[in-house]
Amino acid sequence: METAKYSPLLDLPNYSFPYYWANESFKALWTEKSNHAFPIIWSKTNELIIRDFAELKNILVVGPPSCGKSTFLHQLIISLLLTKHPAEIKFILFDFKKLEFSLYNLLEKHFLAKLPNGDDQPIVSKPDKTLATLNALTIELELRYDLLKEAACRNITEYNDKFCSRLLNPQKGHRYLPHLFLIIDEFADILIINKSEVNKALENVLSSGYKVGILVTISTNQIMGDTISPGIKSLIQHRIVFRLNDKRDNRKFLDTESVPKLIEEGEFLFLDSGKVKKGRTFSLELPVIEAIIADINKQEGYPGAYLLPEYVDTTEEVALTLDNRDPLFEEAAMILVQSQQGSTSLLQRRMKLGYNRTGRLMDQLEAAGIVGPNMGSSARVVLIKTQSELESLLNNLL
Ligand SMILES: Nc1ncnc2c1ncn2[C@@H]1O[C@H](COP(=O)(O)OP(=O)(O)OP(=O)(O)O)[C@@H](O)[C@H]1O
């Protein structure tokens, strides 16, 4: 695992005990670390409930405006920020209102993931970035499945354990895989453009992301109509339901109409082993969140955000010819010549590219005489044997 010189805040030895550390709930989070891979404060009434995000997988948060939904999202994020190393987790945050998550932009070099092109702020706040981000996440998901398959691992935990035991070769594209947490504040906002494609991409991530460490949390106040499609709903087992007035809405999300009354600020309902239970948000004051972010920033981070794979919209792209080479053509040629393997999946993994783009790159490399023709399931022959041979070929192509 890549190690920035960083210790999770609740792990710091001789930590100068900032005021938030005195909070009993944070102490419990720290104590529970050994029982949960990704401990999060789930609910705080008289009783504190800490759960494991990896076991919950995907979460749906619903309720009318100003009932505590964003507070719940902050408590998930802060729990992880306090207990995990930046190599272990990255967030992909959607917030079109730019109200809730903007302050996390400061954590780009520690805890955020973003699209590779452009130097935009990592928090997704524009509709035109929604589908590109979800499609990039889908490519990341496919790449992760390929890595797991090649490593003969059933899930991300087995894979990362094997990688940390030095049983997987980074030269073959293997790397430590951080968990990726996609958190969407106000789901209705992201459906404004390309609704059916957005839903399709999200369903894909929801259904198969968790095995490879990609987990989704969706929050919305749009409980009427079809904002949350039956497909999306069926893929999210864990639901946090704030004050819904209509019995039918409770049935829709909790499978029962008879629910206890919610009176206190921040109270919500959730299903636990088939029973409806009452919970309450762990209300975090803004200065506490800001202090935590500032303390994270005092520590070493990475040079930039975790980059998601590049997504190229193939439907609008003109056919690539040798005169119109992919910008990554030379880099791809270099990788294949150095490794002497004409393998599409190797290229895909090393360059974090989607299947279609890698396929087109291979066709261009073939047209340039760098690799031989497609051999079905076997790798192509690499026709150029040395780096200097490649350099003179590339010079002649100019
Ligand atoms: N456990 C709690 N105790 C007291 N107040 C709380 C609690 N949880 C949330 N609140 C307060 O409720 C208010 C609304 O919370 P929040 O912004 O999280 O709601 P929301 O559902 O996200 O609203 P919107 O849909 O408008 O974004 C805030 O002022 C917040 O501090």
Ligand as a Chemical Component Dictionary entry (heavy atoms), coordinates in Angstrom:
data_LIG
# 
_chem_comp.id                   LIG 
_chem_comp.type                 NON-POLYMER 
_chem_comp.pdbx_formal_charge   0 
_chem_comp.three_letter_code    LIG 
# 
loop_
_chem_comp_atom.comp_id 
_chem_comp_atom.atom_id 
_chem_comp_atom.alt_atom_id 
_chem_comp_atom.type_symbol 
_chem_comp_atom.charge 
_chem_comp_atom.model_Cartn_x 
_chem_comp_atom.model_Cartn_y 
_chem_comp_atom.model_Cartn_z 
_chem_comp_atom.pdbx_ordinal 
LIG N1  N1  N 0 -29.900 15.140 16.166 1  
LIG C1  C1  C 0 -30.201 16.428 15.947 2  
LIG N2  N2  N 0 -30.475 17.246 16.996 3  
LIG C2  C2  C 0 -30.777 18.531 16.816 4  
LIG N3  N3  N 0 -30.839 19.128 15.619 5  
LIG C3  C3  C 0 -30.586 18.387 14.548 6  
LIG C4  C4  C 0 -30.257 16.999 14.638 7  
LIG N4  N4  N 0 -30.033 16.520 13.370 8  
LIG C5  C5  C 0 -30.227 17.558 12.534 9  
LIG N5  N5  N 0 -30.561 18.667 13.218 10 
LIG C6  C6  C 0 -30.832 20.002 12.661 11 
LIG O1  O1  O 0 -31.873 19.946 11.716 12 
LIG C7  C7  C 0 -31.658 20.935 10.716 13 
LIG C8  C8  C 0 -31.815 20.348 9.337  14 
LIG O2  O2  O 0 -30.790 19.381 9.137  15 
LIG P1  P1  P 0 -30.219 19.032 7.682  16 
LIG O3  O3  O 0 -29.665 20.229 7.015  17 
LIG O4  O4  O 0 -29.330 17.868 7.888  18 
LIG O5  O5  O 0 -31.556 18.619 6.942  19 
LIG P2  P2  P 0 -31.782 18.150 5.424  20 
LIG O6  O6  O 0 -32.834 17.123 5.504  21 
LIG O7  O7  O 0 -30.510 17.791 4.809  22 
LIG O8  O8  O 0 -32.358 19.459 4.769  23 
LIG P3  P3  P 0 -32.429 19.803 3.171  24 
LIG O9  O9  O 0 -33.324 18.790 2.541  25 
LIG O10 O10 O 0 -33.039 21.166 3.194  26 
LIG O11 O11 O 0 -31.022 19.782 2.673  27 
LIG C9  C9  C 0 -30.274 21.509 10.947 28 
LIG O12 O12 O 0 -30.393 22.764 11.557 29 
LIG C10 C10 C 0 -29.636 20.520 11.878 30 
LIG O13 O13 O 0 -28.683 21.110 12.745 31 
# 
loop_
_chem_comp_bond.comp_id 
_chem_comp_bond.atom_id_1 
_chem_comp_bond.atom_id_2 
_chem_comp_bond.value_order 
_chem_comp_bond.pdbx_ordinal 
LIG N1  C1  SING 1  
LIG C1  N2  SING 2  
LIG C1  C4  DOUB 3  
LIG N2  C2  DOUB 4  
LIG C2  N3  SING 5  
LIG N3  C3  DOUB 6  
LIG C3  C4  SING 7  
LIG C3  N5  SING 8  
LIG C4  N4  SING 9  
LIG N4  C5  DOUB 10 
LIG C5  N5  SING 11 
LIG N5  C6  SING 12 
LIG C6  O1  SING 13 
LIG C6  C10 SING 14 
LIG O1  C7  SING 15 
LIG C7  C8  SING 16 
LIG C7  C9  SING 17 
LIG C8  O2  SING 18 
LIG O2  P1  SING 19 
LIG P1  O3  DOUB 20 
LIG P1  O4  SING 21 
LIG P1  O5  SING 22 
LIG O5  P2  SING 23 
LIG P2  O6  DOUB 24 
LIG P2  O7  SING 25 
LIG P2  O8  SING 26 
LIG O8  P3  SING 27 
LIG P3  O9  DOUB 28 
LIG P3  O10 SING 29 
LIG P3  O11 SING 30 
LIG C9  O12 SING 31 
LIG C9  C10 SING 32 
LIG C10 O13 SING 33 
# 
